[in-house]
């Protein structure tokens, strides 16, 4: 996975709109995560390997030492 914005039809779980933006990220420790944001209702969520992550889990992954 490379970092970037993905253009595909994703439906928001809150408002059912199909205007969701997905951004693939590789965090400092090498963890690959996806960030989703609904353009209509501003609902936001994170996934890793197909499972939803809580924000504190993402922050924990982001604060790990960088893999060189």
Order of alpha helices (4+ residues) and beta strands (2+ residues): beta-beta-beta-beta-beta-alpha
